Amino acid sequence: MASGIAQIRKSVLTLALPVTVSSLLQRTEGIVAVFLVGGLGAIPIAAVGLGQLLAFMATTLVSGLSVGSNVIIAQLWGAKRHREAGEAARHFLGLSIAVSLGLAILGILVNRVAMELLGAEDRVIELALPYSTIVFLVIPFTVLLQVLSSILQGTGDTRTPMYAMIVVNLLHVLISNPLVYGTWGLPALGVKGAAIAVGLAEGVGVAYLWWSCRPLFTPSSHRRVEFVRTLWQVGAPVSGERVVQQAGILIYTKLVLLSGTVAYAAHQVGLSIESLSFLPGYGFAIAAATMVGQSIGAGKYTRAKLENWEANRLAIVIMASMGIVFFFFPYLLLRAFTTDEAVIELGTVFLKIVALLQIPLALTMVLAGSLRGAGDTRFIMGATIVGMWGVRVPMALVVTLWLHLSV
């Protein structure tokens, strides 16, 4: 039994570590953008943060595509139905292209209205609008990067998506500074340059993943409606869950913006730092989803349970350790992003609060991953509705509008 647990632990780590690195690198794109404009002041930080929020909200609408692709491919792969997995992957890719193009058009049309509804200041909107427009133009790359990575992860290949994100981030870091500040003879594009750098880097990443996926894609002489139907059954609750969550975050962001631009900038920098702890949790969640999905596809239900608990245990250890760093060294972390003392003061409080929440966050992320691997995405949607709209939003409204407390 002990040797079996050790083997499962090794498998979890083998899958989770590349996903964690990939997630870290994917998140690094946003962190680098905030970091680069940090020297321009609180307003550019808020502008980039606002643009990233709208883009993230848009991608949540299609999050079911990536999660559903991962779950279905994992279960088919675990059942040794490799040809069907390749056909499904080809169907999911075509659907992702069509949906992401529609998302790009919608985002460009409504981004200013969304910023105004959030209550952002006019000078923040003027900076955020060109950034957001470019981000929406290249959002098909963002969607395809996620879906292609999910397809490969479903087969147990977590290394290729990691290599893709290494390429994306190296290119992003290389070209961001020249585009933002105008070095190497390039014009200083400021916030707009940060968005262009993201688009160029992600485009290269998509090309790399597409080339890597070619052997997997199985030609199909006809459309397999059952693939799309199954993707809808698994993915629709995921998209619903994310939409419900992001709608709540919109209200929450609106309340933070009521406290002013400095408060929002502190919140954004704090989130960028806290996201470093999300990444191991996300890595273990994907590992749990892949392993549980493959085990269930193979009919190995006891092994699926053991994989779930081992992923939870490892995530708790790592995220609790990061919580200790957040609690005792917030000033050093914040100084890496900004020299604005007002932002640092508020950000310190933020990091100390989230430090205390790392263990429940780890459990939430990995248990959700295991349930997705099992195909049970409806329960997660229900839990998200209760957590966001039954607890977070009502409490935020009470303390802000009734008790008049600060951010």
C-alpha positions in Angstrom: 0.0 0.0 0.0 2.8 2.4 1.0 4.6 1.7 -2.4 1.3 2.4 -4.2 0.9 5.8 -2.4 4.5 6.6 -3.2 3.9 5.8 -6.9 0.7 8.0 -6.9 2.6 10.8 -5.2 5.3 10.6 -7.9 2.7 10.6 -10.6 0.9 13.6 -9.1 4.1 15.6 -8.8 5.2 14.6 -12.4 2.0 16.0 -13.8 1.6 18.9 -11.4 5.1 20.4 -11.5 5.0 21.2 -15.3 1.4 22.5 -15.0 2.5 24.7 -12.1 5.4 26.1 -14.1 3.1 26.6 -17.1 0.6 28.4 -14.9 3.3 30.5 -13.3 4.6 31.5 -16.7 1.1 32.2 -18.0 0.4 34.4 -15.0 3.8 36.0 -15.3 2.5 37.7 -18.5 0.0 39.7 -16.5 2.5 40.2 -13.6 5.2 41.5 -16.0 2.7 43.9 -17.6 1.8 45.3 -14.1 5.5 45.4 -13.1 6.6 47.2 -16.3 4.0 50.0 -16.0 4.5 50.2 -12.2 7.1 52.8 -12.7 4.5 55.0 -14.5 2.4 55.4 -11.4 -0.9 54.2 -9.9 -3.1 55.2 -12.8 -1.3 53.0 -15.4 -1.3 50.1 -12.9 -5.0 50.5 -12.5 -5.5 50.8 -16.3 -3.6 47.6 -17.0 -5.4 45.9 -14.1 -8.8 46.9 -15.5 -7.9 45.7 -19.0 -6.7 42.4 -17.6 -9.9 42.0 -15.6 -12.1 42.5 -18.7 -10.0 40.0 -20.7 -10.2 37.5 -17.9 -13.9 37.9 -17.7 -14.2 37.3 -21.4 -12.2 34.1 -21.3 -14.3 32.8 -18.5 -17.2 32.6 -21.0 -15.3 29.9 -22.9 -13.5 28.3 -19.9 -15.8 25.3 -20.4 -14.0 24.6 -23.7 -10.6 24.1 -22.1 -11.9 22.3 -18.9 -14.3 20.1 -20.9 -11.6 19.3 -23.5 -9.2 18.2 -20.7 -11.8 16.0 -18.9 -13.1 14.3 -22.1 -9.7 13.7 -23.6 -8.4 12.3 -20.2 -11.3 9.9 -19.9 -11.0 8.7 -23.5 -7.2 8.4 -23.1 -7.6 6.4 -19.9 -10.0 4.0 -21.6 -7.3 3.5 -24.4 -9.7 5.0 -27.0 -6.9 7.1 -28.5 -8.3 7.5 -32.0 -11.6 8.9 -30.6 -9.5 11.2 -28.4 -7.8 12.6 -31.5 -11.2 13.1 -33.2 -12.5 14.9 -30.2 -9.5 17.1 -30.0 -9.9 18.1 -33.7 -13.6 19.0 -33.0 -12.8 21.0 -29.9 -10.1 23.0 -31.7 -12.4 24.0 -34.5 -15.1 25.0 -32.0 -12.6 27.0 -30.0 -11.5 29.0 -33.1 -15.1 30.0 -34.0 -16.1 30.9 -30.4 -12.9 32.9 -29.8 -13.4 35.1 -32.9 -16.9 35.9 -31.7 -15.6 36.8 -28.3 -13.0 39.1 -29.8 -15.7 41.1 -31.7 -18.0 41.3 -28.6 -15.1 42.4 -26.3 -14.1 45.3 -28.6 -17.7 46.5 -28.9 -18.5 46.6 -25.1 -15.1 47.2 -23.3 -15.7 51.0 -22.8 -19.2 50.5 -21.5 -18.0 47.8 -19.1 -15.3 50.1 -17.7 -17.8 52.9 -17.2 -20.2 50.6 -15.5 -17.4 49.5 -13.2 -17.0 53.2 -12.2 -13.4 53.6 -13.3 -12.1 57.2 -13.5 -12.0 58.9 -16.9 -8.2 59.1 -17.0 -8.0 55.4 -16.1 -10.4 54.5 -18.9 -8.5 56.6 -21.5 -5.4 54.5 -20.7 -7.2 51.2 -20.3 -9.2 51.4 -23.5 -6.4 51.0 -26.1 -4.8 48.3 -23.9 -8.1 46.4 -23.7 -8.9 46.7 -27.4 -5.6 45.2 -28.4 -6.0 42.4 -25.8 -9.4 41.5 -27.3 -8.0 41.6 -30.8 -5.5 38.8 -29.9 -7.8 36.9 -27.5 -8.2 34.0 -30.0 -4.5 33.3 -29.2 -5.3 33.3 -25.5 -8.2 30.9 -25.9 -6.3 28.5 -28.2 -3.3 28.5 -25.9 -5.6 27.3 -23.1 -7.5 24.7 -25.2 -4.4 23.2 -26.9 -2.7 23.0 -23.5 -5.8 21.3 -22.0 -5.9 18.7 -24.8 -2.3 17.8 -24.3 -2.7 17.7 -20.5 -5.6 15.3 -20.9 -3.3 12.8 -22.6 -0.9 13.2 -19.6 1.6 15.4 -21.5 2.1 18.4 -19.2 5.6 19.1 -20.4 4.8 20.4 -23.9 2.5 23.1 -22.6 5.2 24.1 -20.1 7.7 24.4 -22.9 5.2 26.5 -24.9 4.8 28.9 -21.9 8.6 29.2 -21.5 8.8 30.3 -25.2 5.9 32.7 -24.7 7.4 34.3 -21.6 10.9 34.6 -22.9 9.6 36.4 -25.9 7.2 38.5 -23.8 10.0 39.6 -21.4 12.3 40.3 -24.4 9.9 42.6 -26.3 7.8 44.2 -23.5 10.3 46.7 -22.1 11.2 48.1 -25.6 7.6 48.5 -26.6 6.5 50.1 -23.3 9.5 52.5 -22.8 10.7 52.9 -26.4 14.2 51.3 -26.4 16.0 49.7 -29.4 14.7 52.6 -31.5 11.1 51.7 -31.0 8.4 54.2 -30.1 7.4 54.4 -26.4 3.9 53.0 -26.5 3.3 52.8 -22.7 0.3 50.7 -21.7 -0.5 49.9 -25.3 2.9 48.4 -25.8 2.3 46.0 -23.0 -0.8 44.6 -24.8 1.0 44.3 -28.1 3.8 42.3 -26.4 1.2 39.8 -25.0 -0.4 39.3 -28.4 2.9 38.6 -30.2 4.2 36.2 -27.6 0.9 34.2 -27.3 0.7 34.0 -31.1 4.1 32.2 -31.2 3.0 30.0 -28.3 -0.1 28.9 -30.2 1.9 28.0 -33.3 4.3 25.9 -31.1 1.4 24.0 -29.5 -0.5 23.5 -32.7 2.6 22.0 -34.3 3.1 19.7 -31.3 -0.5 18.6 -31.4 -0.4 17.5 -35.1 0.2 13.8 -34.4 -2.7 13.7 -32.0 -5.4 15.2 -34.3 -7.2 12.3 -36.0 -9.0 13.2 -39.3 -12.7 12.6 -39.2 -14.8 12.3 -42.4 -17.9 13.5 -40.6 -18.9 15.5 -37.6 -19.3 13.6 -34.3 -22.2 15.4 -32.6 -21.7 13.3 -29.5 -18.4 15.0 -28.8 -19.9 18.4 -28.9 -22.9 17.2 -26.8 -20.5 15.7 -24.2 -18.4 18.9 -24.2 -21.6 20.9 -23.5 -22.6 18.6 -20.7 -19.2 18.9 -19.0 -18.2 22.4 -20.1 -21.4 24.4 -19.8 -21.5 24.1 -15.9 -17.9 25.2 -15.9 -18.6 28.3 -18.0 -21.7 28.9 -15.9 -19.6 28.6 -12.7 -17.0 31.0 -14.0 -19.6 33.5 -15.3 -21.3 33.5 -11.9 -18.0 33.9 -10.2 -16.9 36.8 -12.5 -20.2 38.6 -12.1 -19.6 38.5 -8.3 -16.1 39.8 -8.8 -17.4 42.6 -11.0 -19.6 43.8 -8.1 -16.6 43.3 -5.7 -14.4 45.3 -8.1 -17.0 48.1 -8.3 -16.9 48.3 -4.5 -13.1 48.4 -4.5 -13.1 51.2 -7.1 -15.4 53.2 -4.8 -12.4 53.5 -2.5 -10.3 55.2 -5.2 -7.6 54.5 -7.7 -4.9 53.9 -5.1 -7.0 51.3 -3.3 -7.7 49.5 -6.7 -4.0 49.6 -7.6 -3.1 48.1 -4.2 -5.7 45.4 -4.7 -4.4 44.7 -8.2 -0.7 44.4 -7.0 -1.8 42.3 -4.1 -3.7 39.9 -6.5 -0.6 39.7 -8.7 1.5 38.6 -5.8 -1.2 36.2 -4.3 -1.5 34.6 -7.7 1.9 33.0 -7.1 0.2 30.8 -4.6 -2.8 30.0 -6.9 -0.4 28.4 -9.4 0.7 25.4 -7.4 -2.9 24.9 -6.4 -3.9 25.1 -10.1 -1.1 22.7 -11.0 -2.3 20.1 -8.5 -5.9 20.7 -9.6 -5.1 19.9 -13.2 -3.0 16.9 -12.1 -6.0 15.7 -10.0 -8.4 16.3 -12.9 -6.2 14.4 -15.4 -5.4 11.5 -13.1 -8.9 11.1 -11.8 -10.3 11.4 -15.3 -7.9 8.7 -16.7 -8.5 6.4 -13.7 -12.3 6.7 -14.0 -12.0 6.1 -17.8 -10.1 2.9 -17.0 -12.6 1.9 -14.3 -10.0 2.3 -11.4 -12.2 4.1 -8.9 -10.2 3.4 -5.7 -7.0 4.7 -7.4 -9.0 7.8 -8.4 -9.8 8.5 -4.7 -6.2 8.0 -3.6 -5.0 10.4 -6.4 -7.5 13.0 -5.2 -6.3 13.0 -1.6 -2.6 12.9 -2.4 -3.0 15.9 -4.6 -4.8 17.7 -1.8 -2.1 16.9 0.7 0.7 18.2 -1.5 -1.2 21.4 -2.4 -1.8 22.2 1.3 1.9 21.9 2.2 3.0 24.1 -0.6 0.3 26.8 -0.4 0.5 27.0 3.4 4.3 27.6 3.0 3.6 30.5 0.6 1.0 31.9 3.0 3.8 32.2 5.6 5.9 34.2 3.2 2.9 36.5 2.4 2.3 37.1 6.1 5.8 37.9 7.3 7.4 39.6 4.2 4.6 41.6 2.5 6.6 44.8 2.3 9.5 43.2 0.4 7.1 41.6 -2.1 5.2 44.8 -2.7 8.3 46.9 -3.2 9.2 44.7 -6.1 6.1 46.1 -7.9 5.8 49.7 -6.9 7.4 52.5 -4.9 4.1 54.1 -4.1 3.9 54.0 -0.3 0.1 54.4 -0.2 -0.2 51.4 -2.5 2.3 49.4 -0.3 0.5 50.2 2.9 -2.9 48.9 1.7 -1.3 46.0 -0.1 0.4 44.9 3.1 -3.0 44.5 4.8 -4.3 42.6 1.7 -1.4 40.1 1.8 -1.7 39.4 5.5 -5.4 38.6 5.1 -5.0 36.2 2.2 -2.1 34.5 3.9 -4.5 33.1 6.4 -6.7 31.6 3.6 -4.2 29.5 1.8 -5.2 26.1 3.2 -8.9 26.4 2.5 -8.0 27.8 -1.0 -5.8 24.8 -1.6 -8.6 22.4 -0.7 -11.1 24.3 -2.8 -9.0 24.2 -5.9 -7.9 20.6 -5.8 -11.2 19.1 -4.8 -12.8 21.1 -7.6 -10.2 19.6 -10.0 -10.9 16.1 -8.9 -14.7 16.6 -9.3 -14.1 18.0 -12.8 -12.0 14.9 -13.7 -14.9 12.8 -12.6 -17.2 14.8 -14.9 -19.2 16.3 -12.0 -19.0 20.0 -12.9 -22.6 20.9 -11.8 -21.8 20.5 -8.1 -18.9 23.0 -8.4 -21.2 25.5 -10.1 -23.6 25.2 -7.1 -20.8 25.6 -4.6 -19.5 28.7 -6.4 -23.0 30.3 -6.5 -23.3 29.8 -2.7 -19.8 31.0 -1.9 -19.9 34.1 -4.2 -23.5 35.3 -4.0 -24.4 33.8 -0.6 -21.3 35.0 1.3 -18.7 37.2 -0.5 -20.9 39.8 -2.3 -23.4 40.3 0.5 -20.7 40.7 3.1 -18.8 43.2 0.8 -22.0 45.2 0.3 -22.7 45.3 4.0 -19.2 46.4 5.1 -18.8 49.0 2.3 -22.3 50.5 1.9 -23.7 50.1 5.4 -20.8 50.0 7.8 -18.7 52.4 5.6 -15.4 50.5 6.3 -12.3 51.1 4.1 -11.1 48.7 1.4 
